């Protein structure tokens, strides 16, 4: 199994999408991470909630992720709001 990430960027989605990590809906107008990558020789792209994308990169067993997954295999973490981030710093 091989994975090469080509690009990732934050975008405002123009039409509803499903998150590649948690499978939940990303509504039009919401910010999401758009990824372009090569998985086992095939070009692919998808969208993720920003917190799902971060969770994927922080996942403790990266080799386990190399086998791939389907949307909904993982739960969406709680979004980090600006207010909660400020509360943690205090």
PyMOL Python script that loads the backbone (N, CA, C, O; Angstrom):
from pymol import cmd

cmd.read_pdbstr("""\
ATOM      1  N   UNK A   1       0.840  -1.175   0.000  1.00  0.00           N
ATOM      2  CA  UNK A   1       0.000   0.000   0.000  1.00  0.00           C
ATOM      3  C   UNK A   1       0.888   1.241   0.000  1.00  0.00           C
ATOM      4  O   UNK A   1       1.867   1.314   0.743  1.00  0.00           O
ATOM      5  N   UNK A   2       0.545   2.198  -0.825  1.00  0.00           N
ATOM      6  CA  UNK A   2       1.321   3.432  -0.860  1.00  0.00           C
ATOM      7  C   UNK A   2       0.390   4.636  -0.856  1.00  0.00           C
ATOM      8  O   UNK A   2      -0.717   4.596  -1.393  1.00  0.00           O
ATOM      9  N   UNK A   3       0.868   5.700  -0.238  1.00  0.00           N
ATOM     10  CA  UNK A   3       0.097   6.942  -0.131  1.00  0.00           C
ATOM     11  C   UNK A   3       1.063   8.101  -0.282  1.00  0.00           C
ATOM     12  O   UNK A   3       2.074   8.172   0.417  1.00  0.00           O
ATOM     13  N   UNK A   4       0.753   9.004  -1.193  1.00  0.00           N
ATOM     14  CA  UNK A   4       1.534  10.217  -1.364  1.00  0.00           C
ATOM     15  C   UNK A   4       0.571  11.386  -1.431  1.00  0.00           C
ATOM     16  O   UNK A   4      -0.250  11.473  -2.344  1.00  0.00           O
ATOM     17  N   UNK A   5       0.673  12.282  -0.464  1.00  0.00           N
ATOM     18  CA  UNK A   5      -0.189  13.462  -0.455  1.00  0.00           C
ATOM     19  C   UNK A   5       0.407  14.509  -1.380  1.00  0.00           C
ATOM     20  O   UNK A   5       1.565  14.896  -1.224  1.00  0.00           O
ATOM     21  N   UNK A   6      -0.379  14.962  -2.335  1.00  0.00           N
ATOM     22  CA  UNK A   6       0.083  15.957  -3.297  1.00  0.00           C
ATOM     23  C   UNK A   6      -0.200  17.374  -2.834  1.00  0.00           C
ATOM     24  O   UNK A   6       0.646  18.259  -2.968  1.00  0.00           O
ATOM     25  N   UNK A   7      -1.399  17.592  -2.285  1.00  0.00           N
ATOM     26  CA  UNK A   7      -1.737  18.919  -1.777  1.00  0.00           C
ATOM     27  C   UNK A   7      -2.879  18.813  -0.786  1.00  0.00           C
ATOM     28  O   UNK A   7      -3.678  17.877  -0.822  1.00  0.00           O
ATOM     29  N   UNK A   8      -2.934  19.781   0.088  1.00  0.00           N
ATOM     30  CA  UNK A   8      -4.051  19.918   1.017  1.00  0.00           C
ATOM     31  C   UNK A   8      -4.225  21.408   1.279  1.00  0.00           C
ATOM     32  O   UNK A   8      -3.258  22.131   1.520  1.00  0.00           O
ATOM     33  N   UNK A   9      -5.475  21.848   1.227  1.00  0.00           N
ATOM     34  CA  UNK A   9      -5.722  23.265   1.497  1.00  0.00           C
ATOM     35  C   UNK A   9      -7.131  23.445   2.039  1.00  0.00           C
ATOM     36  O   UNK A   9      -8.031  22.650   1.768  1.00  0.00           O
ATOM     37  N   UNK A  10      -7.293  24.501   2.803  1.00  0.00           N
ATOM     38  CA  UNK A  10      -8.603  24.836   3.353  1.00  0.00           C
ATOM     39  C   UNK A  10      -9.406  25.548   2.271  1.00  0.00           C
ATOM     40  O   UNK A  10      -8.926  26.489   1.639  1.00  0.00           O
ATOM     41  N   UNK A  11     -10.617  25.088   2.073  1.00  0.00           N
ATOM     42  CA  UNK A  11     -11.498  25.683   1.057  1.00  0.00           C
ATOM     43  C   UNK A  11     -12.894  25.853   1.644  1.00  0.00           C
ATOM     44  O   UNK A  11     -13.268  25.168   2.596  1.00  0.00           O
ATOM     45  N   UNK A  12     -13.655  26.771   1.065  1.00  0.00           N
ATOM     46  CA  UNK A  12     -15.070  26.900   1.402  1.00  0.00           C
ATOM     47  C   UNK A  12     -15.815  26.077   0.354  1.00  0.00           C
ATOM     48  O   UNK A  12     -15.769  26.392  -0.835  1.00  0.00           O
ATOM     49  N   UNK A  13     -16.505  25.021   0.797  1.00  0.00           N
ATOM     50  CA  UNK A  13     -17.149  24.134  -0.168  1.00  0.00           C
ATOM     51  C   UNK A  13     -18.347  24.824  -0.813  1.00  0.00           C
ATOM     52  O   UNK A  13     -19.097  25.551  -0.161  1.00  0.00           O
ATOM     53  N   UNK A  14     -18.504  24.576  -2.111  1.00  0.00           N
ATOM     54  CA  UNK A  14     -19.587  25.209  -2.868  1.00  0.00           C
ATOM     55  C   UNK A  14     -20.846  24.359  -2.906  1.00  0.00           C
ATOM     56  O   UNK A  14     -21.941  24.876  -3.126  1.00  0.00           O
ATOM     57  N   UNK A  15     -20.694  23.070  -2.694  1.00  0.00           N
ATOM     58  CA  UNK A  15     -21.871  22.193  -2.642  1.00  0.00           C
ATOM     59  C   UNK A  15     -21.637  21.158  -1.549  1.00  0.00           C
ATOM     60  O   UNK A  15     -20.489  20.883  -1.201  1.00  0.00           O
ATOM     61  N   UNK A  16     -22.691  20.586  -1.008  1.00  0.00           N
ATOM     62  CA  UNK A  16     -22.529  19.626   0.089  1.00  0.00           C
ATOM     63  C   UNK A  16     -21.618  18.458  -0.298  1.00  0.00           C
ATOM     64  O   UNK A  16     -21.652  17.969  -1.427  1.00  0.00           O
ATOM     65  N   UNK A  17     -20.823  18.035   0.649  1.00  0.00           N
ATOM     66  CA  UNK A  17     -19.885  16.927   0.480  1.00  0.00           C
ATOM     67  C   UNK A  17     -19.998  16.040   1.711  1.00  0.00           C
ATOM     68  O   UNK A  17     -20.581  16.440   2.719  1.00  0.00           O
ATOM     69  N   UNK A  18     -19.448  14.856   1.632  1.00  0.00           N
ATOM     70  CA  UNK A  18     -19.313  13.994   2.803  1.00  0.00           C
ATOM     71  C   UNK A  18     -17.850  13.946   3.203  1.00  0.00           C
ATOM     72  O   UNK A  18     -16.965  13.864   2.351  1.00  0.00           O
ATOM     73  N   UNK A  19     -17.606  13.997   4.482  1.00  0.00           N
ATOM     74  CA  UNK A  19     -16.245  13.947   5.010  1.00  0.00           C
ATOM     75  C   UNK A  19     -15.666  12.553   4.783  1.00  0.00           C
ATOM     76  O   UNK A  19     -16.317  11.547   5.064  1.00  0.00           O
ATOM     77  N   UNK A  20     -14.438  12.503   4.273  1.00  0.00           N
ATOM     78  CA  UNK A  20     -13.781  11.227   4.000  1.00  0.00           C
ATOM     79  C   UNK A  20     -13.422  10.484   5.284  1.00  0.00           C
ATOM     80  O   UNK A  20     -13.198   9.274   5.244  1.00  0.00           O
ATOM     81  N   UNK A  21     -13.361  11.170   6.411  1.00  0.00           N
ATOM     82  CA  UNK A  21     -12.973  10.549   7.672  1.00  0.00           C
ATOM     83  C   UNK A  21     -14.186  10.033   8.442  1.00  0.00           C
ATOM     84  O   UNK A  21     -14.259   8.853   8.786  1.00  0.00           O
ATOM     85  N   UNK A  22     -15.139  10.931   8.709  1.00  0.00           N
ATOM     86  CA  UNK A  22     -16.275  10.553   9.567  1.00  0.00           C
ATOM     87  C   UNK A  22     -17.546  10.236   8.780  1.00  0.00           C
ATOM     88  O   UNK A  22     -18.476   9.637   9.321  1.00  0.00           O
ATOM     89  N   UNK A  23     -17.591  10.627   7.527  1.00  0.00           N
ATOM     90  CA  UNK A  23     -18.763  10.357   6.711  1.00  0.00           C
ATOM     91  C   UNK A  23     -19.894  11.361   6.886  1.00  0.00           C
ATOM     92  O   UNK A  23     -20.890  11.292   6.165  1.00  0.00           O
ATOM     93  N   UNK A  24     -19.764  12.294   7.832  1.00  0.00           N
ATOM     94  CA  UNK A  24     -20.818  13.288   8.048  1.00  0.00           C
ATOM     95  C   UNK A  24     -20.793  14.347   6.952  1.00  0.00           C
ATOM     96  O   UNK A  24     -19.791  14.539   6.263  1.00  0.00           O
ATOM     97  N   UNK A  25     -21.896  15.007   6.819  1.00  0.00           N
ATOM     98  CA  UNK A  25     -22.071  16.022   5.781  1.00  0.00           C
ATOM     99  C   UNK A  25     -21.247  17.273   6.082  1.00  0.00           C
ATOM    100  O   UNK A  25     -21.148  17.716   7.226  1.00  0.00           O
ATOM    101  N   UNK A  26     -20.669  17.820   5.036  1.00  0.00           N
ATOM    102  CA  UNK A  26     -20.043  19.138   5.074  1.00  0.00           C
ATOM    103  C   UNK A  26     -20.952  20.016   4.219  1.00  0.00           C
ATOM    104  O   UNK A  26     -21.052  19.810   3.009  1.00  0.00           O
ATOM    105  N   UNK A  27     -21.598  20.970   4.822  1.00  0.00           N
ATOM    106  CA  UNK A  27     -22.578  21.807   4.128  1.00  0.00           C
ATOM    107  C   UNK A  27     -21.915  22.874   3.259  1.00  0.00           C
ATOM    108  O   UNK A  27     -20.786  23.293   3.517  1.00  0.00           O
ATOM    109  N   UNK A  28     -22.634  23.300   2.232  1.00  0.00           N
ATOM    110  CA  UNK A  28     -22.158  24.379   1.374  1.00  0.00           C
ATOM    111  C   UNK A  28     -21.865  25.602   2.235  1.00  0.00           C
ATOM    112  O   UNK A  28     -22.649  25.948   3.119  1.00  0.00           O
ATOM    113  N   UNK A  29     -20.747  26.245   1.977  1.00  0.00           N
ATOM    114  CA  UNK A  29     -20.350  27.429   2.727  1.00  0.00           C
ATOM    115  C   UNK A  29     -19.439  27.134   3.903  1.00  0.00           C
ATOM    116  O   UNK A  29     -18.822  28.052   4.443  1.00  0.00           O
ATOM    117  N   UNK A  30     -19.337  25.881   4.314  1.00  0.00           N
ATOM    118  CA  UNK A  30     -18.453  25.521   5.425  1.00  0.00           C
ATOM    119  C   UNK A  30     -17.012  25.373   4.931  1.00  0.00           C
ATOM    120  O   UNK A  30     -16.767  25.108   3.755  1.00  0.00           O
ATOM    121  N   UNK A  31     -16.085  25.547   5.842  1.00  0.00           N
ATOM    122  CA  UNK A  31     -14.673  25.365   5.536  1.00  0.00           C
ATOM    123  C   UNK A  31     -14.331  23.881   5.695  1.00  0.00           C
ATOM    124  O   UNK A  31     -14.738  23.237   6.662  1.00  0.00           O
ATOM    125  N   UNK A  32     -13.584  23.360   4.735  1.00  0.00           N
ATOM    126  CA  UNK A  32     -13.148  21.967   4.776  1.00  0.00           C
ATOM    127  C   UNK A  32     -11.730  21.879   4.227  1.00  0.00           C
ATOM    128  O   UNK A  32     -11.264  22.792   3.546  1.00  0.00           O
ATOM    129  N   UNK A  33     -11.055  20.791   4.520  1.00  0.00           N
ATOM    130  CA  UNK A  33      -9.742  20.518   3.943  1.00  0.00           C
ATOM    131  C   UNK A  33      -9.953  19.702   2.678  1.00  0.00           C
ATOM    132  O   UNK A  33     -10.559  18.632   2.720  1.00  0.00           O
ATOM    133  N   UNK A  34      -9.460  20.199   1.566  1.00  0.00           N
ATOM    134  CA  UNK A  34      -9.489  19.453   0.308  1.00  0.00           C
ATOM    135  C   UNK A  34      -8.111  18.813   0.136  1.00  0.00           C
ATOM    136  O   UNK A  34      -7.087  19.496   0.173  1.00  0.00           O
ATOM    137  N   UNK A  35      -8.103  17.495  -0.053  1.00  0.00           N
ATOM    138  CA  UNK A  35      -6.842  16.766  -0.228  1.00  0.00           C
ATOM    139  C   UNK A  35      -6.783  16.167  -1.627  1.00  0.00           C
ATOM    140  O   UNK A  35      -7.781  15.665  -2.144  1.00  0.00           O
ATOM    141  N   UNK A  36      -5.612  16.226  -2.225  1.00  0.00           N
ATOM    142  CA  UNK A  36      -5.339  15.524  -3.473  1.00  0.00           C
ATOM    143  C   UNK A  36      -4.162  14.598  -3.179  1.00  0.00           C
ATOM    144  O   UNK A  36      -3.158  15.027  -2.610  1.00  0.00           O
ATOM    145  N   UNK A  37      -4.284  13.335  -3.565  1.00  0.00           N
ATOM    146  CA  UNK A  37      -3.249  12.370  -3.215  1.00  0.00           C
ATOM    147  C   UNK A  37      -3.262  11.190  -4.182  1.00  0.00           C
ATOM    148  O   UNK A  37      -4.200  11.007  -4.957  1.00  0.00           O
ATOM    149  N   UNK A  38      -2.205  10.403  -4.116  1.00  0.00           N
ATOM    150  CA  UNK A  38      -2.109   9.170  -4.893  1.00  0.00           C
ATOM    151  C   UNK A  38      -2.124   8.024  -3.905  1.00  0.00           C
ATOM    152  O   UNK A  38      -1.284   7.960  -3.008  1.00  0.00           O
ATOM    153  N   UNK A  39      -3.086   7.109  -4.065  1.00  0.00           N
ATOM    154  CA  UNK A  39      -3.205   5.940  -3.196  1.00  0.00           C
ATOM    155  C   UNK A  39      -3.124   4.696  -4.075  1.00  0.00           C
ATOM    156  O   UNK A  39      -3.966   4.487  -4.948  1.00  0.00           O
ATOM    157  N   UNK A  40      -2.123   3.889  -3.840  1.00  0.00           N
ATOM    158  CA  UNK A  40      -1.883   2.680  -4.645  1.00  0.00           C
ATOM    159  C   UNK A  40      -1.874   2.964  -6.142  1.00  0.00           C
ATOM    160  O   UNK A  40      -2.424   2.199  -6.934  1.00  0.00           O
ATOM    161  N   UNK A  41      -1.244   4.073  -6.520  1.00  0.00           N
ATOM    162  CA  UNK A  41      -1.076   4.405  -7.917  1.00  0.00           C
ATOM    163  C   UNK A  41      -2.239   5.135  -8.563  1.00  0.00           C
ATOM    164  O   UNK A  41      -2.144   5.523  -9.727  1.00  0.00           O
ATOM    165  N   UNK A  42      -3.338   5.332  -7.838  1.00  0.00           N
ATOM    166  CA  UNK A  42      -4.512   6.018  -8.385  1.00  0.00           C
ATOM    167  C   UNK A  42      -4.653   7.408  -7.771  1.00  0.00           C
ATOM    168  O   UNK A  42      -4.577   7.568  -6.552  1.00  0.00           O
ATOM    169  N   UNK A  43      -4.860   8.416  -8.630  1.00  0.00           N
ATOM    170  CA  UNK A  43      -5.107   9.762  -8.137  1.00  0.00           C
ATOM    171  C   UNK A  43      -6.483   9.808  -7.477  1.00  0.00           C
ATOM    172  O   UNK A  43      -7.457   9.279  -8.012  1.00  0.00           O
ATOM    173  N   UNK A  44      -6.553  10.445  -6.312  1.00  0.00           N
ATOM    174  CA  UNK A  44      -7.822  10.607  -5.606  1.00  0.00           C
ATOM    175  C   UNK A  44      -7.857  11.979  -4.952  1.00  0.00           C
ATOM    176  O   UNK A  44      -6.817  12.604  -4.744  1.00  0.00           O
ATOM    177  N   UNK A  45      -9.047  12.439  -4.631  1.00  0.00           N
ATOM    178  CA  UNK A  45      -9.196  13.669  -3.856  1.00  0.00           C
ATOM    179  C   UNK A  45     -10.436  13.541  -3.001  1.00  0.00           C
ATOM    180  O   UNK A  45     -11.354  12.787  -3.321  1.00  0.00           O
ATOM    181  N   UNK A  46     -10.455  14.285  -1.909  1.00  0.00           N
ATOM    182  CA  UNK A  46     -11.613  14.249  -1.017  1.00  0.00           C
ATOM    183  C   UNK A  46     -11.640  15.496  -0.159  1.00  0.00           C
ATOM    184  O   UNK A  46     -10.763  16.356  -0.245  1.00  0.00           O
ATOM    185  N   UNK A  47     -12.656  15.573   0.658  1.00  0.00           N
ATOM    186  CA  UNK A  47     -12.853  16.693   1.582  1.00  0.00           C
ATOM    187  C   UNK A  47     -12.997  16.139   2.988  1.00  0.00           C
ATOM    188  O   UNK A  47     -13.539  15.052   3.187  1.00  0.00           O
ATOM    189  N   UNK A  48     -12.507  16.896   3.961  1.00  0.00           N
ATOM    190  CA  UNK A  48     -12.629  16.523   5.375  1.00  0.00           C
ATOM    191  C   UNK A  48     -12.932  17.758   6.199  1.00  0.00           C
ATOM    192  O   UNK A  48     -12.531  18.870   5.855  1.00  0.00           O
ATOM    193  N   UNK A  49     -13.658  17.542   7.309  1.00  0.00           N
ATOM    194  CA  UNK A  49     -13.768  18.611   8.308  1.00  0.00           C
ATOM    195  C   UNK A  49     -12.337  18.922   8.773  1.00  0.00           C
ATOM    196  O   UNK A  49     -11.506  18.016   8.833  1.00  0.00           O
ATOM    197  N   UNK A  50     -12.038  20.173   9.099  1.00  0.00           N
ATOM    198  CA  UNK A  50     -10.679  20.496   9.561  1.00  0.00           C
ATOM    199  C   UNK A  50     -10.247  19.651  10.760  1.00  0.00           C
ATOM    200  O   UNK A  50      -9.095  19.224  10.836  1.00  0.00           O
ATOM    201  N   UNK A  51     -11.166  19.408  11.697  1.00  0.00           N
ATOM    202  CA  UNK A  51     -10.805  18.618  12.882  1.00  0.00           C
ATOM    203  C   UNK A  51     -10.599  17.147  12.527  1.00  0.00           C
ATOM    204  O   UNK A  51      -9.793  16.470  13.166  1.00  0.00           O
ATOM    205  N   UNK A  52     -11.307  16.647  11.529  1.00  0.00           N
ATOM    206  CA  UNK A  52     -11.099  15.255  11.083  1.00  0.00           C
ATOM    207  C   UNK A  52      -9.742  15.123  10.404  1.00  0.00           C
ATOM    208  O   UNK A  52      -9.036  14.135  10.605  1.00  0.00           O
ATOM    209  N   UNK A  53      -9.379  16.122   9.600  1.00  0.00           N
ATOM    210  CA  UNK A  53      -8.075  16.113   8.941  1.00  0.00           C
ATOM    211  C   UNK A  53      -6.952  16.113   9.977  1.00  0.00           C
ATOM    212  O   UNK A  53      -5.974  15.378   9.840  1.00  0.00           O
ATOM    213  N   UNK A  54      -7.097  16.937  11.010  1.00  0.00           N
ATOM    214  CA  UNK A  54      -6.074  16.984  12.063  1.00  0.00           C
ATOM    215  C   UNK A  54      -6.004  15.647  12.797  1.00  0.00           C
ATOM    216  O   UNK A  54      -4.914  15.163  13.104  1.00  0.00           O
ATOM    217  N   UNK A  55      -7.153  15.053  13.078  1.00  0.00           N
ATOM    218  CA  UNK A  55      -7.185  13.761  13.759  1.00  0.00           C
ATOM    219  C   UNK A  55      -6.503  12.692  12.918  1.00  0.00           C
ATOM    220  O   UNK A  55      -5.784  11.847  13.451  1.00  0.00           O
ATOM    221  N   UNK A  56      -6.724  12.722  11.609  1.00  0.00           N
ATOM    222  CA  UNK A  56      -6.073  11.761  10.724  1.00  0.00           C
ATOM    223  C   UNK A  56      -4.552  11.895  10.819  1.00  0.00           C
ATOM    224  O   UNK A  56      -3.842  10.894  10.920  1.00  0.00           O
ATOM    225  N   UNK A  57      -4.053  13.140  10.786  1.00  0.00           N
ATOM    226  CA  UNK A  57      -2.608  13.348  10.853  1.00  0.00           C
ATOM    227  C   UNK A  57      -2.038  12.999  12.227  1.00  0.00           C
ATOM    228  O   UNK A  57      -0.866  12.636  12.333  1.00  0.00           O
ATOM    229  N   UNK A  58      -2.851  13.103  13.279  1.00  0.00           N
ATOM    230  CA  UNK A  58      -2.407  12.781  14.638  1.00  0.00           C
ATOM    231  C   UNK A  58      -2.656  11.321  15.012  1.00  0.00           C
ATOM    232  O   UNK A  58      -2.283  10.894  16.105  1.00  0.00           O
ATOM    233  N   UNK A  59      -3.281  10.551  14.123  1.00  0.00           N
ATOM    234  CA  UNK A  59      -3.649   9.165  14.416  1.00  0.00           C
ATOM    235  C   UNK A  59      -2.404   8.396  14.865  1.00  0.00           C
ATOM    236  O   UNK A  59      -1.369   8.458  14.200  1.00  0.00           O
ATOM    237  N   UNK A  60      -2.491   7.672  15.984  1.00  0.00           N
ATOM    238  CA  UNK A  60      -1.294   7.043  16.556  1.00  0.00           C
ATOM    239  C   UNK A  60      -0.662   5.947  15.690  1.00  0.00           C
ATOM    240  O   UNK A  60       0.550   5.747  15.767  1.00  0.00           O
ATOM    241  N   UNK A  61      -1.429   5.240  14.881  1.00  0.00           N
ATOM    242  CA  UNK A  61      -0.872   4.158  14.073  1.00  0.00           C
ATOM    243  C   UNK A  61      -1.015   4.485  12.591  1.00  0.00           C
ATOM    244  O   UNK A  61      -1.935   4.008  11.927  1.00  0.00           O
ATOM    245  N   UNK A  62      -0.098   5.304  12.079  1.00  0.00           N
ATOM    246  CA  UNK A  62      -0.156   5.724  10.686  1.00  0.00           C
ATOM    247  C   UNK A  62      -0.073   4.546   9.717  1.00  0.00           C
ATOM    248  O   UNK A  62      -0.667   4.592   8.640  1.00  0.00           O
ATOM    249  N   UNK A  63       0.654   3.496  10.085  1.00  0.00           N
ATOM    250  CA  UNK A  63       0.740   2.323   9.210  1.00  0.00           C
ATOM    251  C   UNK A  63      -0.615   1.651   9.050  1.00  0.00           C
ATOM    252  O   UNK A  63      -0.913   1.098   7.992  1.00  0.00           O
ATOM    253  N   UNK A  64      -1.432   1.694  10.089  1.00  0.00           N
ATOM    254  CA  UNK A  64      -2.783   1.135  10.027  1.00  0.00           C
ATOM    255  C   UNK A  64      -3.625   1.879   8.993  1.00  0.00           C
ATOM    256  O   UNK A  64      -4.451   1.274   8.310  1.00  0.00           O
ATOM    257  N   UNK A  65      -3.416   3.187   8.878  1.00  0.00           N
ATOM    258  CA  UNK A  65      -4.170   3.992   7.917  1.00  0.00           C
ATOM    259  C   UNK A  65      -3.776   3.679   6.479  1.00  0.00           C
ATOM    260  O   UNK A  65      -4.559   3.923   5.561  1.00  0.00           O
ATOM    261  N   UNK A  66      -2.580   3.146   6.269  1.00  0.00           N
ATOM    262  CA  UNK A  66      -2.115   2.840   4.913  1.00  0.00           C
ATOM    263  C   UNK A  66      -2.984   1.788   4.224  1.00  0.00           C
ATOM    264  O   UNK A  66      -2.987   1.701   2.996  1.00  0.00           O
ATOM    265  N   UNK A  67      -3.716   0.994   4.996  1.00  0.00           N
ATOM    266  CA  UNK A  67      -4.614   0.006   4.398  1.00  0.00           C
ATOM    267  C   UNK A  67      -5.869   0.661   3.843  1.00  0.00           C
ATOM    268  O   UNK A  67      -6.659   0.016   3.154  1.00  0.00           O
ATOM    269  N   UNK A  68      -6.055   1.949   4.145  1.00  0.00           N
ATOM    270  CA  UNK A  68      -7.220   2.684   3.682  1.00  0.00           C
ATOM    271  C   UNK A  68      -8.385   2.560   4.655  1.00  0.00           C
ATOM    272  O   UNK A  68      -8.342   1.780   5.606  1.00  0.00           O
ATOM    273  N   UNK A  69      -9.407   3.333   4.400  1.00  0.00           N
ATOM    274  CA  UNK A  69     -10.620   3.306   5.212  1.00  0.00           C
ATOM    275  C   UNK A  69     -11.764   3.830   4.361  1.00  0.00           C
ATOM    276  O   UNK A  69     -11.551   4.362   3.271  1.00  0.00           O
ATOM    277  N   UNK A  70     -12.955   3.678   4.859  1.00  0.00           N
ATOM    278  CA  UNK A  70     -14.122   4.220   4.170  1.00  0.00           C
ATOM    279  C   UNK A  70     -14.744   5.299   5.044  1.00  0.00           C
ATOM    280  O   UNK A  70     -14.628   5.240   6.268  1.00  0.00           O
ATOM    281  N   UNK A  71     -15.405   6.289   4.437  1.00  0.00           N
ATOM    282  CA  UNK A  71     -16.027   7.344   5.233  1.00  0.00           C
ATOM    283  C   UNK A  71     -16.971   6.753   6.277  1.00  0.00           C
ATOM    284  O   UNK A  71     -17.812   5.907   5.971  1.00  0.00           O
ATOM    285  N   UNK A  72     -16.815   7.211   7.501  1.00  0.00           N
ATOM    286  CA  UNK A  72     -17.647   6.729   8.591  1.00  0.00           C
ATOM    287  C   UNK A  72     -16.949   5.718   9.474  1.00  0.00           C
ATOM    288  O   UNK A  72     -17.487   5.334  10.513  1.00  0.00           O
ATOM    289  N   UNK A  73     -15.748   5.272   9.081  1.00  0.00           N
ATOM    290  CA  UNK A  73     -15.006   4.329   9.923  1.00  0.00           C
ATOM    291  C   UNK A  73     -14.559   4.982  11.226  1.00  0.00           C
ATOM    292  O   UNK A  73     -14.343   4.291  12.222  1.00  0.00           O
ATOM    293  N   UNK A  74     -14.417   6.306  11.230  1.00  0.00           N
ATOM    294  CA  UNK A  74     -13.938   7.025  12.411  1.00  0.00           C
ATOM    295  C   UNK A  74     -14.978   8.058  12.824  1.00  0.00           C
ATOM    296  O   UNK A  74     -15.782   8.505  12.006  1.00  0.00           O
ATOM    297  N   UNK A  75     -14.955   8.428  14.081  1.00  0.00           N
ATOM    298  CA  UNK A  75     -15.886   9.436  14.583  1.00  0.00           C
ATOM    299  C   UNK A  75     -15.295  10.827  14.427  1.00  0.00           C
ATOM    300  O   UNK A  75     -14.081  11.021  14.486  1.00  0.00           O
ATOM    301  N   UNK A  76     -16.192  11.795  14.225  1.00  0.00           N
ATOM    302  CA  UNK A  76     -15.768  13.182  14.123  1.00  0.00           C
ATOM    303  C   UNK A  76     -15.451  13.716  15.510  1.00  0.00           C
ATOM    304  O   UNK A  76     -16.278  13.610  16.416  1.00  0.00           O
ATOM    305  N   UNK A  77     -14.264  14.288  15.690  1.00  0.00           N
ATOM    306  CA  UNK A  77     -13.958  14.901  16.988  1.00  0.00           C
ATOM    307  C   UNK A  77     -14.713  16.208  17.146  1.00  0.00           C
ATOM    308  O   UNK A  77     -15.221  16.763  16.172  1.00  0.00           O
ATOM    309  N   UNK A  78     -14.785  16.694  18.366  1.00  0.00           N
ATOM    310  CA  UNK A  78     -15.443  17.972  18.630  1.00  0.00           C
ATOM    311  C   UNK A  78     -14.666  19.084  17.936  1.00  0.00           C
ATOM    312  O   UNK A  78     -13.445  19.172  18.069  1.00  0.00           O
ATOM    313  N   UNK A  79     -15.378  19.934  17.194  1.00  0.00           N
ATOM    314  CA  UNK A  79     -14.696  21.073  16.567  1.00  0.00           C
ATOM    315  C   UNK A  79     -14.113  21.989  17.638  1.00  0.00           C
ATOM    316  O   UNK A  79     -14.709  22.176  18.699  1.00  0.00           O
ATOM    317  N   UNK A  80     -12.969  22.545  17.357  1.00  0.00           N
ATOM    318  CA  UNK A  80     -12.340  23.483  18.287  1.00  0.00           C
ATOM    319  C   UNK A  80     -12.772  24.881  17.895  1.00  0.00           C
ATOM    320  O   UNK A  80     -12.430  25.366  16.816  1.00  0.00           O
ATOM    321  N   UNK A  81     -13.520  25.522  18.766  1.00  0.00           N
ATOM    322  CA  UNK A  81     -13.961  26.892  18.491  1.00  0.00           C
ATOM    323  C   UNK A  81     -12.935  27.868  19.059  1.00  0.00           C
ATOM    324  O   UNK A  81     -12.115  27.502  19.901  1.00  0.00           O
ATOM    325  N   UNK A  82     -12.989  29.091  18.599  1.00  0.00           N
ATOM    326  CA  UNK A  82     -12.087  30.125  19.096  1.00  0.00           C
ATOM    327  C   UNK A  82     -12.294  30.347  20.590  1.00  0.00           C
ATOM    328  O   UNK A  82     -11.333  30.600  21.317  1.00  0.00           O
ATOM    329  N   UNK A  83     -13.555  30.253  21.061  1.00  0.00           N
ATOM    330  CA  UNK A  83     -13.847  30.459  22.478  1.00  0.00           C
ATOM    331  C   UNK A  83     -13.225  29.363  23.333  1.00  0.00           C
ATOM    332  O   UNK A  83     -12.639  29.654  24.376  1.00  0.00           O
ATOM    333  N   UNK A  84     -13.343  28.102  22.905  1.00  0.00           N
ATOM    334  CA  UNK A  84     -12.800  27.017  23.716  1.00  0.00           C
ATOM    335  C   UNK A  84     -11.280  27.043  23.705  1.00  0.00           C
ATOM    336  O   UNK A  84     -10.657  26.669  24.698  1.00  0.00           O
ATOM    337  N   UNK A  85     -10.666  27.476  22.606  1.00  0.00           N
ATOM    338  CA  UNK A  85      -9.210  27.579  22.557  1.00  0.00           C
ATOM    339  C   UNK A  85      -8.724  28.655  23.529  1.00  0.00           C
ATOM    340  O   UNK A  85      -7.690  28.489  24.176  1.00  0.00           O
ATOM    341  N   UNK A  86      -9.468  29.758  23.629  1.00  0.00           N
ATOM    342  CA  UNK A  86      -9.111  30.827  24.563  1.00  0.00           C
ATOM    343  C   UNK A  86      -9.257  30.348  25.995  1.00  0.00           C
ATOM    344  O   UNK A  86      -8.425  30.665  26.845  1.00  0.00           O
ATOM    345  N   UNK A  87     -10.319  29.578  26.274  1.00  0.00           N
ATOM    346  CA  UNK A  87     -10.541  29.068  27.627  1.00  0.00           C
ATOM    347  C   UNK A  87      -9.400  28.143  28.055  1.00  0.00           C
ATOM    348  O   UNK A  87      -8.998  28.174  29.218  1.00  0.00           O
ATOM    349  N   UNK A  88      -8.871  27.325  27.148  1.00  0.00           N
ATOM    350  CA  UNK A  88      -7.794  26.398  27.481  1.00  0.00           C
ATOM    351  C   UNK A  88      -6.512  27.128  27.829  1.00  0.00           C
ATOM    352  O   UNK A  88      -5.744  26.663  28.672  1.00  0.00           O
ATOM    353  N   UNK A  89      -6.266  28.280  27.183  1.00  0.00           N
ATOM    354  CA  UNK A  89      -5.049  29.038  27.449  1.00  0.00           C
ATOM    355  C   UNK A  89      -5.074  29.684  28.807  1.00  0.00           C
ATOM    356  O   UNK A  89      -4.017  29.961  29.374  1.00  0.00           O
ATOM    357  N   UNK A  90      -6.252  29.934  29.351  1.00  0.00           N
ATOM    358  CA  UNK A  90      -6.363  30.628  30.638  1.00  0.00           C
ATOM    359  C   UNK A  90      -5.959  29.741  31.786  1.00  0.00           C
ATOM    360  O   UNK A  90      -5.994  30.169  32.939  1.00  0.00           O
TER     361      UNK A  90
END
""", "prot")
cmd.dss("prot")
cmd.show_as("cartoon", "prot")
cmd.util.cbc("prot")
cmd.orient("prot")
